[in-house]
């Protein structure tokens, strides 16, 4: 198989809250939305990412579903939308108004999507089979090295730069300040990642949502070995989750697939994926334009 970049975009920016817009939302001063090059299974190398520096906000090669996830602070599985919204890709460049903090960009993005894509939706609840990630042996978990208060202050002022690249040789996502994810050569390597983001990654590799039930708030490091068979399965699932159209013979490989090596590796860190059923909030997209209103 070629091009495993499809796993990236869903995990770049997520947060655990269901979308609740403030009464008066700020909006971008100016914004440009352009169609991006489509991603397909034959692409050799793809680079996508998010860059926020001062008043400049740039995101490249995200789907409408990705933008909805960022804007309304959702998980991938909480969005019910047309197939094209998870496959057609767009670049957004915008200017943040003076005096508006960059942590308000999700609210500004909400308004942009509703205006340019004529996005309309309603909220609902849906029962899901899920995995709950729980801690069984806390003594096996060790937090990443703590940053000093000075380092945290510098990081808060620095530009936001999330860079991702993927090819047939693997996927790398750099969140900055020593936090990254690498998935290649039958290994999943994670540095300085909090559990809500870790469960986002696991969700894209597995056959159901993964909920963070660890109760832990720190950042952690993991090095997980995956069997070649499970590694291939995880690649295919991540492609499907990203809206990549795969040939039937690739999808056939998911029949009777297991994730035993991943479960065993997590157990070595004192973690367990526990099967449950849970009602979760979802956003149902009622309508949206495939071609956004002109800039």
TORDOFI-124024 format. One line per 10 residues: number of its first residue (from 1); their letters; for each residue x, y, z of C-alpha. Coordinates in nm, 3 decimals. Layout:
<pts>
NUM = A = X Y Z | ...
</pts>
This chain:
<pts>
1 = XXXXXXXXXX = 0.000 0.000 0.000 | 0.107 0.355 -0.063 | 0.049 0.681 0.119 | -0.053 0.645 0.481 | -0.086 1.021 0.526 | -0.465 0.989 0.564 | -0.428 0.924 0.938 | -0.289 1.270 1.001 | -0.553 1.532 0.960 | -0.802 1.404 1.208
11 = XXXXXXXXXX = -0.551 1.411 1.489 | -0.387 1.747 1.441 | -0.624 1.961 1.647 | -0.895 1.819 1.869 | -1.047 1.900 2.206 | -1.288 1.712 2.431 | -1.575 1.961 2.439 | -1.893 1.941 2.232 | -1.952 2.260 2.033 | -2.105 2.545 2.232
21 = XXXXXXXXXX = -2.064 2.879 2.059 | -2.067 3.196 2.271 | -2.356 3.441 2.217 | -2.136 3.672 2.010 | -1.861 3.506 1.815 | -1.558 3.690 1.681 | -1.485 3.658 1.310 | -1.177 3.665 1.090 | -1.091 4.005 0.947 | -1.038 3.851 0.602
31 = XXXXXXXXXX = -1.040 3.487 0.493 | -0.962 3.292 0.178 | -1.084 2.936 0.109 | -0.940 2.745 -0.186 | -0.981 2.389 -0.307 | -0.673 2.179 -0.228 | -0.528 1.896 -0.429 | -0.717 1.570 -0.358 | -0.539 1.298 -0.165 | -0.556 0.943 -0.295
41 = XXXXXXXXXX = -0.398 0.610 -0.215 | -0.135 0.653 -0.487 | 0.009 0.980 -0.356 | 0.377 0.937 -0.273 | 0.419 1.220 -0.021 | 0.180 1.465 0.140 | 0.241 1.751 0.380 | -0.044 1.910 0.570 | -0.058 2.127 0.878 | -0.168 2.424 1.083
51 = XXXXXXXXXX = 0.025 2.746 1.130 | -0.082 3.030 1.359 | 0.164 3.316 1.400 | 0.051 3.652 1.530 | -0.250 3.752 1.322 | -0.192 3.491 1.050 | -0.396 3.169 1.048 | -0.319 2.907 0.782 | -0.447 2.551 0.744 | -0.374 2.342 0.437
61 = XXXXXXXXXX = -0.535 2.029 0.293 | -0.808 1.975 0.552 | -1.154 1.840 0.473 | -1.473 2.019 0.573 | -1.517 1.746 0.835 | -1.171 1.831 0.976 | -1.261 2.201 0.995 | -1.591 2.119 1.166 | -1.400 1.910 1.420 | -1.167 2.200 1.500
71 = XXXXXXXXXX = -1.436 2.469 1.498 | -1.683 2.290 1.725 | -1.427 2.102 1.934 | -1.552 1.757 1.836 | -1.411 1.411 1.778 | -1.423 1.251 1.434 | -1.692 1.001 1.535 | -1.918 1.281 1.663 | -1.972 1.422 1.313 | -2.235 1.273 1.081
81 = XXXXXXXXXX = -2.188 1.429 0.738 | -2.199 1.354 0.363 | -1.912 1.145 0.226 | -1.771 1.437 0.024 | -1.726 1.642 0.344 | -1.473 1.384 0.460 | -1.280 1.364 0.132 | -1.282 1.702 -0.052 | -0.999 1.918 0.082 | -0.957 2.294 0.127
91 = XXXXXXXXXX = -0.689 2.545 0.223 | -0.784 2.833 0.451 | -0.580 3.149 0.504 | -0.721 3.413 0.735 | -0.630 3.715 0.944 | -0.713 3.732 1.314 | -0.840 4.077 1.418 | -0.622 4.285 1.648 | -0.696 4.219 2.014 | -0.860 3.879 1.959
101 = XXXXXXXXXX = -0.661 3.595 2.123 | -0.568 3.301 1.905 | -0.758 3.058 2.128 | -1.073 3.213 1.978 | -0.993 3.080 1.629 | -1.241 2.790 1.667 | -1.527 3.038 1.715 | -1.406 3.242 1.418 | -1.387 2.923 1.213 | -1.745 2.836 1.311
111 = XXXXXXXXXX = -1.871 3.161 1.165 | -1.661 3.120 0.851 | -1.795 2.769 0.783 | -2.153 2.872 0.841 | -2.119 3.169 0.606 | -1.903 3.031 0.322 | -2.023 2.669 0.321 | -2.378 2.756 0.434 | -2.325 2.490 0.700 | -2.644 2.385 0.876
121 = XXXXXXXXXX = -2.665 2.115 1.140 | -2.844 1.987 1.447 | -2.720 1.811 1.759 | -2.828 1.463 1.860 | -2.721 1.160 2.064 | -2.621 0.821 1.931 | -2.529 0.491 2.096 | -2.182 0.366 2.003 | -1.987 0.050 2.079 | -1.668 0.198 2.227
131 = XXXXXXXXXX = -1.343 0.117 2.392 | -1.280 0.281 2.728 | -0.908 0.330 2.788 | -0.852 0.259 3.157 | -0.550 0.227 3.386 | -0.502 -0.117 3.540 | -0.149 -0.080 3.677 | -0.063 0.288 3.740 | 0.287 0.202 3.857 | 0.380 0.112 3.497
141 = XXXXXXXXXX = 0.303 0.463 3.368 | 0.560 0.740 3.386 | 0.497 1.099 3.285 | 0.715 1.277 3.032 | 0.976 1.516 3.170 | 0.806 1.827 3.308 | 0.864 2.167 3.150 | 0.972 2.456 3.367 | 0.735 2.749 3.421 | 0.969 2.958 3.206
151 = XXXXXXXXXX = 0.951 2.707 2.919 | 0.570 2.696 2.944 | 0.552 3.074 2.926 | 0.774 3.080 2.618 | 0.568 2.807 2.453 | 0.246 3.002 2.515 | 0.390 3.301 2.325 | 0.544 3.102 2.040 | 0.365 3.049 1.705 | 0.140 2.743 1.679
161 = XXXXXXXXXX = 0.301 2.510 1.427 | 0.159 2.161 1.373 | 0.335 1.990 1.085 | 0.248 1.652 0.941 | 0.387 1.443 0.658 | 0.307 1.099 0.529 | 0.409 0.855 0.262 | 0.435 0.481 0.204 | 0.720 0.483 0.458 | 0.519 0.621 0.747
171 = XXXXXXXXXX = 0.346 0.913 0.917 | 0.502 1.183 1.131 | 0.315 1.457 1.318 | 0.509 1.723 1.507 | 0.307 1.923 1.759 | 0.608 2.129 1.869 | 0.799 2.155 2.197 | 0.905 1.788 2.185 | 0.555 1.649 2.133 | 0.517 1.420 1.832
181 = XXXXXXXXXX = 0.372 1.098 1.692 | 0.548 0.861 1.452 | 0.380 0.560 1.293 | 0.610 0.356 1.069 | 0.801 0.030 1.042 | 0.547 -0.157 1.256 | 0.592 0.086 1.544 | 0.387 0.360 1.708 | 0.613 0.608 1.888 | 0.457 0.884 2.097
191 = XXXXXXXXXX = 0.631 1.163 2.285 | 0.477 1.409 2.533 | 0.115 1.337 2.446 | -0.187 1.372 2.674 | -0.441 1.091 2.687 | -0.725 1.276 2.507 | -0.502 1.311 2.202 | -0.371 0.955 2.236 | -0.727 0.819 2.230 | -0.794 1.025 1.915
201 = XXXXXXXXXX = -0.507 0.845 1.746 | -0.621 0.504 1.869 | -0.975 0.572 1.743 | -0.846 0.613 1.388 | -0.664 0.280 1.408 | -0.944 0.073 1.562 | -1.297 -0.031 1.470 | -1.473 0.191 1.728 | -1.426 0.517 1.923 | -1.181 0.515 2.213
211 = XXXXXXXXXX = -1.279 0.719 2.520 | -1.025 0.848 2.768 | -1.125 0.708 3.107 | -0.779 0.720 3.264 | -0.841 1.032 3.472 | -0.479 1.135 3.406 | -0.388 1.487 3.296 | -0.016 1.467 3.226 | 0.183 1.396 2.909 | 0.326 1.051 2.845
221 = XXXXXXXXXX = 0.571 0.868 2.616 | 0.502 0.533 2.448 | 0.690 0.299 2.217 | 0.457 0.033 2.084 | 0.557 -0.257 1.858 | 0.287 -0.378 1.619 | 0.284 -0.705 1.424 | 0.299 -0.657 1.045 | -0.057 -0.794 1.014 | -0.199 -0.552 1.273
231 = XXXXXXXXXX = 0.007 -0.265 1.129 | -0.151 -0.323 0.787 | -0.499 -0.336 0.942 | -0.439 -0.010 1.128 | -0.327 0.160 0.806 | -0.639 0.052 0.623 | -0.869 0.167 0.903 | -0.698 0.505 0.920 | -0.744 0.545 0.545 | -1.115 0.465 0.568
241 = XXXXXXXXXX = -1.155 0.711 0.859 | -0.995 0.985 0.646 | -1.229 0.926 0.352 | -0.972 0.769 0.121 | -1.133 0.539 -0.137 | -0.954 0.204 -0.127 | -0.991 -0.092 -0.363 | -1.217 -0.380 -0.247 | -0.919 -0.612 -0.202 | -0.774 -0.375 0.059
251 = XXXXXXXXXX = -1.103 -0.352 0.250 | -1.131 -0.731 0.238 | -0.823 -0.748 0.458 | -1.029 -0.604 0.745 | -1.239 -0.922 0.760 | -1.153 -1.114 1.078 | -0.874 -0.866 1.156 | -0.748 -0.840 1.513 | -0.557 -0.583 1.715 | -0.396 -0.821 1.960
261 = XXXXXXXXXX = -0.046 -0.675 1.942 | -0.177 -0.323 2.014 | -0.381 -0.447 2.313 | -0.079 -0.639 2.446 | 0.152 -0.339 2.405 | -0.090 -0.110 2.592 | -0.114 -0.372 2.869 | 0.263 -0.351 2.914 | 0.208 0.015 3.012 | -0.069 -0.076 3.256
271 = XXXXXXXXXX = -0.349 0.025 3.017 | -0.651 -0.165 2.890 | -0.907 -0.110 2.614 | -1.233 -0.217 2.777 | -1.536 -0.289 2.555 | -1.842 -0.082 2.645 | -2.148 0.085 2.493 | -2.207 0.456 2.543 | -2.445 0.732 2.426 | -2.239 1.013 2.273
281 = XXXXXXXXXX = -2.321 1.361 2.149 | -2.313 1.396 1.770 | -2.347 1.679 1.521 | -2.559 1.588 1.219 | -2.480 1.801 0.913 | -2.813 1.879 0.744 | -2.667 2.068 0.449 | -2.348 2.234 0.324 | -2.217 2.369 -0.006 | -1.959 2.153 -0.185
291 = XXXXX = -1.814 2.473 -0.331 | -1.779 2.753 -0.075 | -1.891 3.107 -0.150 | -1.620 3.305 -0.330 | -1.366 3.494 -0.121
</pts>
